Amino acid sequence: MDDKSPLLAERRLILAIAAVGGLISPLAFAPLGWSWVALLSPAILFAVVARAPRRLGLLAGYVYGVSYFAAGGHWIWFSVGEFGGGPLVATVFCIVLALLFGLIIWLVVLVWWYLRPRHEALAVLIALPAAWLLLEWVRSWLFTGTTWLQLGYSQTDSWLVGYAPVIGALGISLLLLMMAAALAWAALRRRRAVSVGVLGAMLSVYLLGALLDRPWTEPSAEPLRIALLQGNIPQDEKWEPEQRADTMALYRRLTHRHWGVDAIIWPETAVPAFYHQVLDDYLLPLAEEAEHFGTDLLIGVPALDRDTGRVFNSVLSLGSSIDFYHKRHLVPFGEYVPFREAFGSLLDVFGAPISDFSPGWHSNTLRIGDHPVAVSICYEITFAGEVREFLPEAELLVNVSNDAWFGNSIGPHQHFQMARMRAIETGRPLLRSTNTGITAAVDARGQVIARAPQFSVDVVVADVAPHRGVTPYTRLGDAPVLAVLTLMLLGSAVLRWVQRKR
């Protein structure tokens, strides 16, 4: 028993270190933005699993993963607890979600064990980052995809953001992971020469990022004056029939104050009624005024196809043109309930809608004056590939959202940070209108021009120039990073196979 006690204490220490490594991960992202934590957190995991036995390494990976996603994604509690089944259901749901997402890092360690060469340096420096990035890429599209807490997004305000127009957020994740692996390797080797070499290499990566941070696109016209509305309608009142008139009157009043600007943008589902229900008495008079003042309106409004019964989460363009953009990438449980036919209304406790939205099918641009605009609704902006489908035609990015679901949590800040990354990757200014925040105008290099305080009725007015041109990332997307990832995975697998044959 005495012989086992030191081993048990060491095991507990390793698991505690792994848990701490995961728990600190949200510090790297907005609102705190301690970008260096995105190096430290995975470095802790890599150092732990590199020397741990297989079972302990897998368990440490799982503990790290549960902590990582529980700490970074706890904001989901607000939508379920406040607008779904209540605090108890929200707590259980978030615990289950963290336990499930923890399997992602467990799989990272498992994949690494199957890939790792026997040479420890290659196992840590190549195979571990490759295994993490593989799982980060897979989860970005599997089961409709989730891009939250991908490491690259943490660097919007560090020197590494200079790489975004070249290799995108996924490429920045790869750089972070390789530097984190180098830190772990230096900690394991405990040699001055290794540490100095690692720090020198990391400094070179950061300096190159600073050199790449330059304009990749250019203005295509004089700046446009844009007004972004923030109505601050409480989520629990938003769809109440008795509140509809007040909500619509508020947005109309805010709009009237800014006639004459080039465009006025309303948040996601700002109009709490179907398009056809308010067309004659509300939207057509707005369209006439918009034409009179030379102002384009982009309005978030749900649309019902009365022939098919399908419901769309849409943005309506009124003014120089009349057109719709229907949201294509819907949020599970937020906009539709998976397996509703099998489970009926049982899953509505998660805050799901009473009826499901249908996905749109076309990445059509809308227009502000003569300028094509790439519209995304809510978390569509977090999927780089979907935004790239509008380019290079689109000269501006517009994102409308309603983050009232997530209260005063870190969720809206993370969402805005990811939206800023799209502006940097594409070299396009971003105009973002939300119900409760974060409403802001962002330039083509991701810098915030103007921003409204959260949870206030406000209007952001900013002068933003449309941009043209193609960044390397717009042209190639994630293909170069995935090619490097493939080489890293194949190289590790082939080397391991050769070593086992010998």
C-alpha angles and dihedrals in degrees: 000000000000090000091055096048097076090047091050091048091049091049092052091048092052092050091047091052090050091050092051090048090057096042094057093053097094089060088075093060133063136320093034095027099194090165095183089068087071085069098041099047099057090036089062091052093046093050091049098048094040093070102024122100114258099262094044091045092053091047091048089050091052093048089049091049094049090049092045096054096035092055096039099041104036090112088082086076090075096060094047097037098045102032105020134040099334135256097309094051090044092052093049091045094051092047091051091045092052091047090052096044089047086070088070092070090039086057090048090059092042093052089047092054090055093046105036117118116221091246103092096212093056091042092056102032099042113013099045097051090044093052092050094046091048091057092042090055094044094051090052090072109014114107090004090314138261120221098175117127095013104157098234093066091066092071102067090117102034130085089259090072087080087077093058097087088049107040105003130224092308091055091051088052088056092051092049093048094049092049090046089052090050090052090050091048091051091050091050095047095045093200124138094221092053092048093048091048092049094048091048092051092048091050089052091053092051093046091051089051090054090051092051091052098102138113110289095177135038137222114271096195144000115296118282121222108234130185118205115198125214112186098179094213110175110246093230089056100038098093099030108123093222090056096051097089093048092048094050092045090052094054092044090051093049090048094050090056092060106041110141098045116113095252141359118205124201125200128258112297090354087157105066094207138065117277094244092051094060101028101103102036101034117014101041093053088049090051091053092050091046091054091047094053096038092241125139118218125207107191129185107225133149114242128207122206098213092195095058101020091234118147122211133197097225149174115219122208116212126177124039087018137012114221144131135233112198117203110252104187109057128197114244110239090002097068103006137012116235112227092011089150090058100039102029111198096339091103094052088091087080090069095265122163121266090238128023126250119227121228121250119235109210134067094214120164123231122211140242103193106311094338123101114227130204107223124199126178121218114311095004084092089068092066108081095192093056093051090049090059089074093053147137087009096060116081097188136033118224122189123183119188147159112218093166085109090074102047120202094338135120091263099089091046092053089047092053091047090055091048090053089054090059090056091051094046094050101034090234129128115246126221113195125187119181138171099240102002173319091088112165150140116235127190127230091272095052098258117141111244097181135352137185122226113256120258096021135110100247147143124220113208116191140163109233127176119219112237136214132191137077126264118210088251092052089053100043106018116192094333096105092048092047089049090054090046090052091051091049093050095044092045092052093046095047093046091050091049092050092048092050091050090054 
